[in-house]
Amino acid sequence: METTLKPHKETVGTMVCIIISGPSLNEAREQVKKASLKADLLEFRLDQFGFSQIEAIAHLKETTTLPVIFTLRSRSHGGEYKGDEQQRLEEIKKILVLEPDYIDLEYDVALSFYPEVKRISPETKLISSLHDFAHTPKDLQSVLDMMKKDYISLYKIAVMANSCLDSMRMLRFIRDNAKKGLKLGCVCIGEQGIMTRILGPKFGNSLAFSVLHKDLVVAPGQLAIDELMGRYHLRTIGNETAILGLIGDPVSKSPSHYTHNYVINDLGLNAVYVKISVQPQELHEFIDYAKKLNFLGLSVTMPLKKAVVSLVTEESPDSGIGAFNTLRLNQKKVEGANTDGIGALNAIEEFGLVEGKRVIILGAGGAARAIAWEAKKRGAEVVILNRTVENAAALAGSLDCKYGSLNEFSAYALQGYDILVNSTSVGLFSEKTRLPIDASNMLEEKVVLDVIPGKEETPFLQEAKNKHCTIINGNTMLMLQAVEQFYFWFSNTISREELKKSFNEAFKTIRE
């Protein structure tokens, strides 16, 4: 399937709002000065200001030419205003004489207050807002319907995402209501809600909220403006933007949101890449949402590589591996590929072809399966060693290769090998120098690959280096498998050579 992308350009549908929180007047003034260079409008969080004099707020408003939202949030809605509700409404009346461009009013403010706002400041537009710091309501449409009132120009809903499915429901909700012409500034908060802050413009959000830097975050999961604009190029995200993502758990340690968005920006692709924590029990429903929301492609990591096989609807040359690390989607079908093995073998073959060579693979998981499959395809003799021998036997049986226990490594090493691959998770979650095998049994001057990304030299590779081996770290494999992923998503649009050059630069930036 050929993927054709329209060139990316700056969009105008979503206004970027930077929150000004002070707390001192001098701090607020400095924030306004810096934010005015990056935003389309500013939100003055008056409840967080350490000053309340009308003259000071008026002066602050005059320091920017951008539109301004006034917000005096009560504690019951997650704000810092300490007075009771009647006092708060009286305070709002006082600040309305400054004629802000927008005033944010919680959805449960008395109906009688709305005409009062218009009487005091007729040109001020009203935002109706709802915050839920515990969960995302199942029926977001009913929530919006409850919020609808006369005089409202824009609806803001910020609710806690407790799973990826909450965020996917929010994106669908934004899309469906933006199509009706409603002005929205809706997000899920929390770590699971980050993707809604990035992808909102694609689905029609009218407002995107941010802060100048992470120390000024006022809600969980909020991103600083430079991250939104730089890493995720928010200004270019629109209806035609292709969504790519990493799914699995954990995904927090993956550098893919750095590297992949670097490549997207470097090559001028109209796309954006996000990381999404997806649990196995959420996978089927997530993929259903992803198809309906026009996601283009997904990288798949543990523990989902085998689970996605049942969701792939198209025949794949990699089906025999029994695991996919890459999906390409449209509303009707899901295609699968496995680039793990290709990336690993391409990295190894930079030092010589594997045909006729003996390869020992430590581990029997998804990565081991993909590497063994590709090594066999390229003519290597493969041995699988695993802590649980039954798993090694099952994998070896499906690929017609030898197997044994990790405890037997010394015996297999005595028989000789040319290439040693560590595909176990030892070293991934811990800084301990624990190894999957006794390092003293490693052979000298062999090619050794550790699939764990991140460090240039894991403890496993350090021991191999001591044996004068040629070492290959997980970053190299990760980079080369990513090249193949992008080629799978954007076939006939961009070459492998261009991708490899760009990914080389991307990985260099994270090393620096």
Residue pairs with C-beta under 8 A, 6 or more apart in sequence:
1 328
1 330
1 335
1 491
2 491
2 492
2 493
3 242
3 296
3 328
3 489
3 490
3 491
3 492
3 493
4 493
5 240
5 242
5 269
5 270
5 271
5 490
5 493
6 240
6 270
7 268
7 270
8 233
8 236
8 241
8 268
8 269
8 270
8 271
9 236
10 235
10 236
11 201
11 235
11 236
11 237
11 238
13 201
13 204
13 206
13 238
14 200
14 201
14 205
14 206
14 207
14 208
14 234
14 237
15 40
15 41
15 206
15 207
15 208
16 38
16 39
16 40
16 41
16 208
16 210
16 225
16 228
16 229
16 234
16 235
17 39
17 40
17 41
17 42
17 43
17 69
17 185
17 207
17 208
17 209
17 210
18 31
18 35
18 38
18 39
18 42
18 43
18 209
18 210
18 211
18 212
18 225
19 42
19 43
19 45
19 209
19 210
19 211
19 216
19 218
20 28
20 31
20 32
20 35
20 42
20 43
20 44
20 45
20 60
21 28
21 31
21 45
21 48
21 49
21 211
21 216
21 218
22 28
22 31
22 45
22 48
22 49
22 50
22 51
23 48
23 49
23 50
24 50
24 51
25 49
25 50
25 51
25 56
25 60
28 44
28 49
28 60
29 60
29 63
31 212
31 216
32 42
32 60
32 63
32 64
33 63
34 212
35 42
35 64
35 212
35 225
36 42
36 63
36 64
36 65
36 66
38 225
38 229
39 66
39 210
39 225
40 66
40 67
41 66
41 67
41 68
41 69
41 101
41 102
42 64
42 66
42 67
42 68
42 69
43 68
43 69
43 71
43 104
43 209
44 57
44 60
44 61
44 68
44 69
44 70
44 71
44 100
45 71
45 73
45 79
45 218
46 52
46 57
46 70
46 71
46 72
46 95
47 71
47 72
47 73
47 74
47 79
47 80
47 81
48 79
48 80
48 218
49 57
51 57
52 91
54 94
54 95
54 97
54 98
57 95
57 98
58 98
61 68
61 98
61 100
67 101
67 102
68 100
68 101
68 102
69 100
69 101
69 102
69 103
69 104
69 127
70 92
70 95
70 96
70 98
70 100
70 102
70 103
70 104
71 79
71 103
71 104
72 79
72 81
72 88
72 91
72 92
72 95
73 79
73 80
73 81
73 104
73 106
74 81
74 85
74 88
74 106
75 81
75 82
77 106
77 129
77 131
78 131
78 133
78 219
81 88
81 91
83 91
89 109
89 110
89 113
92 103
92 105
92 117
93 116
93 120
96 103
96 117
96 120
96 121
96 124
97 120
97 121
99 121
99 123
99 124
100 121
100 124
101 123
101 124
101 125
102 124
102 125
102 126
102 127
102 153
102 154
103 117
103 121
103 124
103 125
103 126
103 127
104 127
104 129
104 156
105 113
105 114
105 117
105 126
105 127
105 128
105 129
106 128
106 129
106 130
106 131
107 128
107 129
107 130
107 146
107 147
111 149
114 126
114 149
114 150
114 151
115 151
117 124
117 126
117 151
118 124
118 151
125 153
125 154
126 151
126 152
126 153
126 154
127 152
127 153
127 154
127 155
127 156
127 185
128 147
128 148
128 149
128 152
128 154
128 155
128 156
129 155
129 156
129 157
129 158
130 143
130 147
130 156
130 157
130 158
130 159
131 158
131 159
132 158
132 159
132 160
133 160
133 189
133 220
134 160
135 159
135 160
135 162
135 166
136 159
136 160
136 161
136 162
136 166
136 167
136 169
136 170
136 188
137 143
137 159
140 157
140 159
140 169
140 170
140 173
141 173
141 176
141 177
143 157
144 155
144 157
144 173
144 177
144 182
147 155
147 157
148 155
153 183
154 183
154 184
154 185
154 206
154 207
155 182
155 183
155 184
155 185
155 186
156 184
156 185
156 186
156 207
157 184
157 186
157 187
158 186
158 187
158 188
158 189
158 219
159 166
159 170
159 188
159 189
160 166
160 188
160 189
160 190
160 193
160 220
161 167
161 170
161 188
161 189
161 190
161 191
161 192
161 193
161 196
161 221
162 190
162 192
163 192
163 279
163 282
164 192
164 195
164 247
164 276
164 277
164 278
164 279
164 282
164 286
165 282
165 285
165 286
165 289
166 188
166 192
166 193
167 188
167 192
167 193
167 195
167 196
167 276
168 286
168 289
168 290
168 293
169 289
170 186
170 187
170 188
170 193
170 196
171 195
171 196
171 199
171 200
171 203
171 289
171 293
172 203
172 289
172 292
172 293
173 186
174 184
174 186
174 196
174 200
174 203
174 204
174 205
175 203
175 204
175 293
177 184
177 204
178 184
178 203
178 204
178 205
178 206
179 204
183 206
183 207
184 204
184 205
184 206
184 207
185 205
185 206
185 207
185 208
185 209
186 196
186 200
186 205
187 193
187 196
187 197
187 200
187 205
187 209
188 196
188 221
189 219
189 220
189 221
189 222
190 220
190 221
191 220
191 221
191 277
192 221
192 277
193 220
193 221
194 221
194 223
194 274
195 245
195 274
195 275
195 276
197 208
197 209
197 210
197 221
197 222
197 223
197 228
198 223
198 228
198 232
198 234
198 237
198 272
198 274
199 237
199 243
199 272
199 274
200 208
201 208
201 234
201 237
201 238
201 241
202 237
202 238
202 239
202 241
202 243
202 272
203 293
204 239
208 228
208 234
209 222
210 222
210 223
210 224
210 225
210 228
211 217
211 218
211 222
211 223
211 224
211 225
212 224
212 225
213 224
213 226
214 224
216 224
217 224
223 232
228 234
229 235
231 257
231 258
231 261
232 261
232 272
232 274
233 261
233 264
233 265
233 272
236 270
237 272
240 270
241 270
241 271
241 272
242 269
242 270
242 271
242 272
242 296
242 297
242 489
243 271
243 272
243 274
243 293
243 294
243 295
243 296
244 260
244 264
244 271
244 272
244 273
244 274
244 295
244 296
244 297
244 298
244 299
244 489
245 273
245 274
245 275
245 276
245 295
245 297
245 298
245 299
246 254
246 256
246 257
246 273
246 274
246 275
246 276
246 298
246 299
246 300
246 301
247 276
247 277
247 278
247 283
247 286
247 298
247 299
247 300
247 301
247 304
248 277
248 278
248 300
248 301
248 302
248 303
248 304
249 277
249 278
249 279
249 302
249 303
249 304
250 277
251 275
251 276
251 277
251 301
252 275
252 277
253 454
254 275
254 301
254 453
255 453
255 454
255 510
256 273
256 275
256 299
256 482
257 273
257 274
257 275
258 506
258 509
258 510
259 479
259 482
259 503
259 506
259 507
259 510
260 273
260 482
260 486
260 506
261 272
261 273
262 502
262 505
262 506
262 509
263 269
263 482
263 486
263 499
263 502
263 503
263 506
264 271
264 272
264 273
266 502
266 505
266 506
267 494
267 498
267 499
267 502
269 490
269 494
271 296
276 286
278 286
278 304
280 303
280 304
280 307
283 304
283 307
283 308
283 311
284 311
287 308
287 311
287 327
287 329
287 334
290 298
290 329
291 329
291 330
291 331
291 332
291 334
292 331
294 330
294 331
295 329
296 328
296 329
296 489
297 326
297 327
297 328
297 329
297 485
297 488
297 489
298 326
298 327
298 329
299 325
299 326
299 482
299 485
300 308
300 324
300 325
300 326
300 327
301 325
302 365
302 366
305 323
305 324
305 325
305 338
305 366
306 322
306 323
306 366
308 323
308 324
308 327
308 336
309 319
309 322
309 323
309 324
309 336
311 327
311 334
312 319
312 324
312 327
312 334
312 335
312 336
313 333
313 334
313 335
314 333
314 334
314 335
314 336
316 324
316 335
316 336
316 337
318 324
318 336
318 337
318 338
318 370
318 373
319 336
320 373
320 398
321 338
321 341
321 369
321 370
321 373
322 369
322 398
323 338
323 366
323 369
323 370
324 336
324 337
324 338
325 337
325 338
325 339
325 340
325 366
325 370
325 481
325 485
326 336
326 337
326 338
326 339
326 484
326 485
326 488
326 489
327 334
327 335
327 336
327 337
328 334
328 335
328 336
328 337
328 488
328 489
329 335
337 484
337 485
337 488
338 370
338 373
339 481
339 482
339 484
339 485
339 488
340 366
340 367
340 370
340 371
340 451
340 477
340 481
341 370
341 371
341 372
341 373
341 374
341 375
342 374
342 480
342 481
342 484
343 477
343 478
343 479
343 480
343 481
343 482
343 483
343 484
344 367
344 370
344 371
344 374
344 421
344 449
344 451
344 477
344 480
344 481
345 354
345 371
345 374
345 375
345 378
346 480
347 449
347 472
347 476
347 477
347 480
348 354
348 419
348 447
348 449
348 472
349 378
351 447
351 470
351 472
352 447
353 378
353 379
354 375
354 378
354 379
354 380
354 418
354 419
355 378
355 379
355 380
356 379
356 380
356 381
357 380
357 381
357 418
357 419
358 380
358 381
358 383
358 416
358 417
358 418
358 419
359 372
359 375
359 380
359 381
359 382
359 383
359 417
359 418
359 419
359 420
359 421
360 383
360 385
360 409
360 412
360 413
360 417
360 419
360 420
360 421
361 368
361 371
361 372
361 375
361 382
361 383
361 384
361 385
361 421
361 423
362 368
362 385
362 386
362 406
362 409
362 420
362 421
362 422
362 423
362 424
362 436
362 437
363 385
363 386
363 422
363 423
363 424
363 425
363 436
364 384
364 386
364 388
364 391
364 392
364 394
364 395
364 403
365 423
365 424
365 425
367 423
367 451
368 384
368 386
368 395
368 421
368 423
369 395
369 399
371 421
371 423
371 451
372 382
372 384
372 395
372 399
372 401
373 399
375 382
376 382
376 399
376 400
376 401
380 419
381 401
381 402
382 399
382 401
382 402
383 401
383 402
383 403
383 404
383 412
383 417
384 392
384 395
384 396
384 399
384 401
384 402
384 403
384 404
385 392
385 403
385 404
385 405
385 406
385 408
385 409
385 412
386 392
386 395
386 403
386 405
386 406
387 405
387 406
387 424
387 436
389 403
389 404
389 405
392 403
392 404
392 405
393 403
395 403
396 402
396 403
397 403
404 411
404 412
406 436
406 437
409 437
409 438
409 441
410 438
410 441
413 441
413 442
413 443
416 443
417 443
417 446
418 446
418 447
419 446
419 447
419 448
419 449
420 442
420 443
420 446
420 447
420 448
420 449
420 464
420 469
421 448
421 449
421 450
421 451
422 436
422 448
422 449
422 450
422 451
422 452
422 458
422 460
423 451
424 436
425 452
426 434
426 435
426 436
426 460
427 434
427 435
427 450
427 452
427 458
427 459
427 460
428 452
433 459
434 459
435 459
435 460
435 463
436 460
439 460
439 463
439 466
442 448
442 463
442 464
442 467
442 469
443 467
443 469
444 467
444 468
444 469
445 467
445 468
445 469
445 470
446 464
446 467
446 469
446 470
447 469
447 470
447 472
448 460
448 461
448 464
448 469
448 470
448 471
448 472
449 471
449 472
449 477
450 458
450 460
450 461
450 471
450 472
450 473
450 474
451 474
451 477
452 458
452 460
452 473
452 474
453 473
453 474
453 475
453 477
453 478
454 474
454 475
455 473
456 473
456 475
456 511
457 465
457 471
457 473
458 473
458 474
461 471
461 473
464 471
465 471
475 507
475 511
478 507
479 500
479 503
479 504
479 506
479 507
480 500
482 503
483 496
483 499
483 500
483 503
484 496
486 494
486 499
487 494
487 496
487 499
